[in-house]
């Protein structure tokens, strides 16, 4: 009788354990689990077109460039490290050059009135804010400026370089080397390259929508042409604009930003959405 009881207890124990294992297995496989969707980093990846023409404009030589230091902390860079005298002259020449090219597109009427105008959105860092020198050159050519002013946008701030801020600019390379392997890394407490890509490409979509709405409201009944769209200039910093270019090239992440042609200080480059 004792032997029979032990056998029965053992059998019940095995049956219970089997039932538990089957229940866990069933819970893991039914209903079938949908794989987690990887978040979209580049907000331009699936964009087919943009209504405005976008340009990247890097600020001129700054006092931080002269000192060869990294200046990426908003608490410092929004009040210090503006443009050097050379940087101001670079800004003036860049504005003059852009205005000249713009006015060449005035069409057969000989007037820039047929063109929509220029929208300038700038980082609020001091060295970028001083791009009013650039805008002054546009004003001399009577080129319409969106909202009659340069609009500050924090999402165009320089990439934050964490522990390296205030140190020698030779340390940029240490971050870039890791970017190539992992665009999500935050080594040295830096902002990841993918974070910059996400915030800047999202901004482009938002600005494009805003400018398109105004363009549509002002052009009711008129056919849209290339010259009737806004030319939107994004005034920002080296790393931010290098990374943003990967967005227009439809790279899925920002890992290859340093493989692109370098954007020198005070240089302007059209950003064309890759087909």
C-alpha positions in Angstrom: 0.0 0.0 0.0 2.8 2.4 0.9 4.6 1.5 -2.3 1.4 2.1 -4.4 1.0 5.5 -2.7 4.5 6.6 -3.4 4.1 5.5 -7.0 0.9 7.5 -7.3 2.4 10.6 -5.8 5.4 10.4 -8.1 3.1 10.0 -11.1 1.0 13.0 -10.1 4.1 15.1 -9.6 5.4 14.2 -13.1 2.0 15.0 -14.6 1.8 18.4 -12.8 5.3 19.3 -13.9 4.5 18.3 -17.5 1.3 20.4 -17.4 3.3 23.4 -16.2 5.9 23.1 -18.9 3.2 22.7 -21.6 1.4 25.8 -20.2 4.6 27.8 -20.4 5.4 26.6 -23.8 1.9 27.4 -25.0 2.1 30.9 -23.5 5.4 31.6 -25.3 4.1 30.5 -28.7 0.4 31.2 -28.8 -0.7 33.5 -30.0 2.4 34.0 -32.2 4.4 37.0 -31.0 5.0 39.9 -33.5 8.7 40.8 -33.7 9.4 44.2 -32.2 9.5 46.9 -34.9 12.9 48.7 -35.0 12.2 52.5 -34.6 12.9 54.6 -37.7 15.9 56.7 -37.2 16.1 58.6 -40.5 12.8 60.3 -40.9 13.5 61.0 -44.6 14.2 57.3 -45.4 10.8 56.7 -47.0 10.1 60.3 -48.0 9.4 60.6 -51.8 9.7 64.3 -52.2 10.0 67.7 -50.4 8.1 70.8 -51.3 11.0 73.2 -50.4 14.6 73.3 -51.4 16.9 72.7 -48.5 20.5 74.0 -48.0 23.1 73.3 -45.3 25.0 76.3 -44.2 27.9 75.8 -41.7 28.8 78.8 -39.6 32.0 80.7 -40.3 35.2 80.3 -38.2 34.3 80.6 -34.5 36.5 81.6 -31.6 36.3 78.0 -30.5 37.7 77.0 -33.9 40.5 79.5 -33.3 41.3 78.0 -29.9 40.9 74.5 -31.3 38.5 73.4 -28.6 35.2 71.5 -28.6 32.3 73.8 -27.8 29.0 71.9 -27.6 27.5 72.7 -24.2 24.4 74.9 -24.7 25.1 76.7 -21.3 28.4 77.8 -22.7 27.9 78.0 -26.5 24.8 80.1 -26.4 26.7 82.9 -24.8 30.3 82.4 -25.8 32.4 81.4 -28.8 30.9 83.6 -31.5 32.5 84.3 -34.9 36.0 85.5 -35.3 36.7 88.4 -37.6 37.5 85.9 -40.3 34.3 84.1 -39.6 32.3 87.3 -40.0 33.9 88.0 -43.3 33.2 84.4 -44.4 29.6 84.9 -43.5 29.4 88.1 -45.5 31.0 86.5 -48.6 28.7 83.4 -48.3 25.7 85.6 -48.2 26.8 87.7 -51.2 27.5 84.5 -53.2 24.1 83.0 -52.4 22.3 86.2 -53.2 24.1 86.4 -56.5 23.1 82.8 -57.5 19.5 83.5 -56.3 19.1 86.5 -58.4 20.3 84.7 -61.5 17.2 82.6 -61.3 14.8 85.6 -61.5 13.5 84.5 -64.9 12.5 86.6 -67.9 10.7 89.2 -65.8 14.0 90.6 -64.5 12.5 90.7 -61.0 12.9 88.5 -58.0 9.3 89.0 -57.2 8.5 85.8 -59.0 10.5 83.8 -56.5 9.1 82.7 -53.1 11.9 83.8 -50.9 14.4 82.4 -48.4 13.6 80.8 -45.1 16.5 80.7 -42.6 16.4 78.5 -39.5 19.5 78.6 -37.3 21.0 76.9 -34.3 20.8 79.2 -31.3 24.5 78.8 -30.5 26.3 82.2 -30.7 28.5 81.3 -33.7 25.4 80.3 -35.7 23.2 83.2 -34.5 25.6 85.7 -35.9 24.5 84.5 -39.4 22.5 87.8 -39.5 25.6 89.0 -41.4 24.6 86.4 -44.1 21.0 87.6 -44.1 22.1 91.2 -44.4 23.6 90.4 -47.8 20.3 88.9 -48.9 18.4 92.0 -47.8 20.7 94.2 -49.9 19.4 92.2 -53.0 15.8 92.7 -51.7 15.4 88.9 -51.4 12.2 88.1 -49.4 13.0 86.5 -46.0 10.4 84.2 -44.4 8.8 85.9 -41.4 11.2 88.8 -42.0 13.7 87.2 -39.6 16.1 84.4 -38.9 14.3 81.8 -36.8 16.2 80.1 -34.0 15.8 76.3 -33.7 17.4 74.3 -30.9 17.2 71.1 -32.9 20.0 72.5 -35.1 22.4 72.8 -32.1 25.8 71.1 -32.3 26.0 67.5 -31.3 26.7 67.3 -27.6 30.2 65.9 -27.0 29.8 65.2 -23.2 33.0 64.7 -21.3 35.0 66.0 -24.3 33.4 69.5 -24.2 35.9 72.2 -23.6 38.8 69.9 -24.5 41.0 69.8 -27.7 39.2 69.3 -31.0 41.5 66.5 -31.8 39.2 64.3 -29.7 36.5 64.5 -32.3 38.2 61.7 -34.1 37.9 59.4 -31.1 34.1 59.7 -31.3 33.9 59.5 -35.1 35.9 56.2 -35.1 33.3 54.7 -32.8 30.4 56.2 -34.8 31.5 54.1 -37.8 31.0 50.9 -35.8 28.0 51.9 -33.7 26.0 55.1 -34.5 24.0 54.6 -31.3 27.0 54.8 -29.0 27.2 57.4 -26.2 30.9 56.9 -25.3 32.3 59.8 -23.3 28.6 60.7 -22.7 28.3 62.2 -26.2 25.0 62.5 -28.0 24.7 59.5 -30.4 25.0 60.2 -34.1 21.6 58.5 -34.6 20.0 60.9 -32.1 21.3 63.8 -34.2 20.0 62.1 -37.4 16.6 61.6 -35.9 16.1 65.2 -34.5 17.4 66.9 -37.7 15.5 64.8 -40.3 12.3 65.1 -38.2 12.8 68.9 -38.2 13.2 68.9 -42.0 9.8 67.2 -42.4 8.2 69.6 -40.0 9.6 72.7 -41.7 8.7 71.4 -45.1 5.1 71.0 -44.0 5.0 74.5 -42.5 6.5 76.1 -45.6 4.3 74.1 -48.0 1.1 75.2 -46.1 2.1 78.8 -46.4 3.1 78.4 -50.0 -0.2 76.7 -50.9 -2.2 79.5 -49.1 -0.4 82.2 -51.0 -0.4 80.4 -54.4 -4.1 79.4 -54.8 -4.9 79.0 -58.4 -1.3 79.2 -59.5 0.8 76.4 -60.8 3.6 75.3 -58.6 7.1 75.7 -60.1 10.6 75.1 -58.7 11.1 78.8 -58.3 7.8 79.3 -56.4 9.0 77.1 -53.5 10.9 78.3 -50.5 14.6 78.0 -50.3 15.2 76.8 -46.8 18.7 77.4 -45.3 19.6 75.4 -42.2 22.4 77.2 -40.3 24.2 74.8 -38.0 27.5 73.0 -37.2 30.0 70.6 -38.6 28.8 67.3 -37.1 25.1 68.2 -37.3 25.2 69.0 -41.0 27.5 66.0 -41.8 25.0 63.7 -40.2 22.0 65.5 -41.7 23.4 64.8 -45.2 23.2 61.0 -44.5 19.4 61.6 -44.0 19.0 63.2 -47.5 21.1 60.3 -48.9 18.6 57.9 -47.3 21.1 56.1 -45.1 19.3 54.0 -42.5 21.6 55.3 -39.8 24.4 57.9 -39.3 27.4 55.6 -39.1 28.9 56.8 -42.4 28.7 60.5 -41.9 32.4 61.0 -41.9 32.7 59.3 -45.3 30.9 62.2 -46.9 32.5 65.3 -48.3 33.5 67.6 -45.5 31.5 70.8 -45.1 34.0 73.6 -44.5 33.2 76.6 -42.4 30.9 79.2 -44.0 30.2 76.8 -46.9 26.7 76.2 -48.2 25.5 73.0 -49.9 22.2 72.1 -51.4 20.6 69.0 -49.8 19.0 66.9 -52.4 16.8 64.0 -51.5 18.4 60.9 -53.0 16.1 58.9 -55.3 
